[in-house]
């Protein structure tokens, strides 16, 4: 990690109970808190769900073992983290909706309220939980309010943070948890987003300029980030049964207008340039008298802001210089490696025993990959207890979706049904019998990150009888030679497909689908990953020789005109041979072999041969005509009777249709 910043209060940090987890460690304040803690001790873990390599943690060069993926919207994910790390001190700085660019109202409440509940549900009375609240909770009542004054939230974000504060108080009083809510005012300093007010101001002032500015009378209560980190440490050390559940203002108590801020910056850096006020629009929630009263924090927590505004601005400038702000920080901010959502789609038919194992292995894989997931199980009207198994999984994990079909439409329809509902940045198609190992997905993901839109699994070996394996391999090679598009050999449905490709596949109008062929037909950048396909974990395969022949016919007649071409060539060759045969018969009878008999058997054989050729040709034609007939009917590819996401169940056609349309727009 970068060693240029001073170590903050090491004696206090050393006294904290460990292990320590920091939720939201990839954010501004979370990164500062984690950095200061990690300088003193190693049992500190950065918890994040929104980036595989969040730009702050990446620049901090945090060891991989100290970065833990956790989605606080999934109680299963939180349980897994608590079970593995067994934390004693929990800092929760995960939040959504504070910035104007964060406009998803539902996600604001889910993150700030439901996420908080999920963490608190896994806390015990022996732990310490310190929560990052917001001065926005006071809303319109923003003129130096005391913690006992009424809150008047003026935004969805403010309402959600107030709800979280009351939630903490409830868990403290009813469940005896050691919780505190720190209502943070305008924190500034290193690692803040470069497009925010003070980082932008310092960046411009260092170059002798001023940024666009809002009205000069807008005010804030500016707290330097090191003082804020000190508040979290002090709160964790001072929480006790007398004060637990309370909220505290983390503020300087000093009202600073934008005019005063700019004047302080000009004075600190010796800038004579006059500001242009109103060159930037005010935010909807900006207020003229927004500052706090930190009396209670000083009395109960022994905390007080000690960094003056001028000193904080100077330290922020020093931080920018030491961290090569323009060449390292800004590029990292502008091009972060964002954490995608992966949507595995599992076609289930007689796979009830395998589904729990599939779920556990998928979650373990995605947690190790540090990516978010949305697992979609499609019950293709399985005759076993698949419904009950999926209900139990959905009940404990809101990131799991269960779809049920009205009858068995086949795996291809099941995949399309899931693809239509999936909202992930990429989908993974898998059979429910665990013959498609989840542990291969990281290799798919690696190729996807390299820019491949489709990564398919190549079955280099199958755990089955050698003669069956031989026939499979020969079919794929025959199919590739006869198909009019380049279809990879030994590649099944198991694949990772980018969202833009998924959209194209879902929009294709044909009723009869052969996805591995359609996947090749749509094009895009594709590659393969070798893997060994294991045997089915439970039960027996639903495939047999009859079904395999049906699959072969479906593939060939969907993506090859070779049968028709073969009959054309056969007709031409046989016609030529027939003419030659007639000429030979005439020459033999009258020139070479006058005693040549007129054989009945020859006639019968020829009639049967040409009759068989005709029937074969008609049957080939019939296959293509039947496909035309099937496509003209325009029947739906599948019919859903139920969709379940978490605790929510959609059963009517109208509910399901609305859900599908909503998810299509994401």
Buried (B, 14 or more C-beta within 10 A) or exposed (E): BEEEBEEBBEEBBEEBBBBBBBBBBBBBBBBBBBBBBBBBBEBBBBBBBBBBBBBBBBBBEBEEEBBBBBBBBBBBBBBBBBEEBEBBBBBBBBBBBBEEEBEEEEBBBBBBBBBBBBBBEBBEEEBBBBBBBBBBBBBEBBBBBEBEEEBBBBBBBBBBBBBBBBBBBBBBEEEEBBBBBBBBBBBBBBBBBBEEBBBBBBBBBBEEEBBEBBBBBBBBBBBBBBBBBBBBBBBBBBBEEEBBBBBBBBBBBBBBBBBBBBBBBBEBBEBEEEBEBEEBEEEEBBBEEBBBBBBBBBEBBEBBBEBBBEEBBBBBBBBBEEBEBBEEBBEBBEEBEEBBBBBBBBBBBBBBBBBEBBBEBBBEBBBEBBBBBBBBBBBBBBEBEBBEBBEEBBEEBBBBBBBBBEEBBBBBBBBBBBBBBBBBBBBBBBBBBBBBBBEBBBBBBBBBEEEBBBBBBBBEEBEBEEEEBEBBBEBBEBBBEBBEEEBBBBBBBBBBBBBEBBEBBBEBEEBBBBBBBBBBBBEBEBBBBEBEBBEBEEEEEBEEEEEBEEEBEBBBBBBBBBBBEBBEEEBEEBEEEEEEEEEEEEEEBEEEEEEEEEEEEEEEEEEEEEEEBEEBBEEBEEBBEEBEEEEEEEEEBBBBBBBBBBEEEBEEEEBBEEBBEEBEEE
